[in-house]
Amino acid sequence: EAGVAQSPRYKIIEKRQSVAFWCNPISGHATLYWYQQILGQGPKLLIQFQNNGVVDDSQLPKDRFSAERLKGVDSTLKIQPAKLEDSAVYLCASSLDQGRGYTFGSGTRLTVV
Amino acid sequence: GESVGLHLPTLSVQEGDNSIINCAYSNSASDYFIWYKQESGKGPQFIIDIRSNMDKRQGQRVTVLLNKTVKHLSLQIAATQPGDSAVYFCAENGSGTYKYIFGTGTRLKVLA
């Protein structure tokens, strides 16, 4: 089966600019997650979707981050405006349902200068 | 708060030797644990999981041990190969939820 697809692979922006990341999960996977991985650290959950509904966004900085999964398939994560501390790899993962192991994409590496 | 940590940030082993990567978790309510392998430039890859009603689970060349008494998890890799070089993360599901909390990670270096 095809894996979790993410784009772009790399992005460099200036602080205060906006950026968007895209994720296409494995076909049929109802649950989709966005994680932030700062260099040298483990991934940290930002938001979890079940189909097109948000299950958990308690760690999403909502003043600048937003995410949507309108049709229950693809998802976008947006940062507006970006800060230097947002430099990280943004990982998307999907699973058949909650409680199952995830499959991660390769991530988008964001550098904010 | 909930946290997952690792004792050793870097582990160097000789090719062919066995590797043991350790992890301490803090939430006694966690009932599901996963080990992930992350190679440079890639997302984490599932290795093996274990539920809290077990204390040992074996896969191909890997074994996970769970000690709930001291809240400790370990990953054993038999006959370590160059392809095993990566960062390894343990993750717990924290209070029985469906979101996984990852530790900082241990870098495994395999020496030829």
Interface residues (C-beta under 8 A of the other chain):
Chain A: V4 T31 Y33 G40 Q41 G42 P43 K44 L45 Q48 V55 D56 L91 A93 Q98 G99 G101 Y102 T103 F104 G105 S106 G107
Chain B: V4 Y32 I34 G41 K42 G43 P44 Q45 F46 D49 F89 A91 Y98 K99 Y100 I101 F102 G103 T104 G105
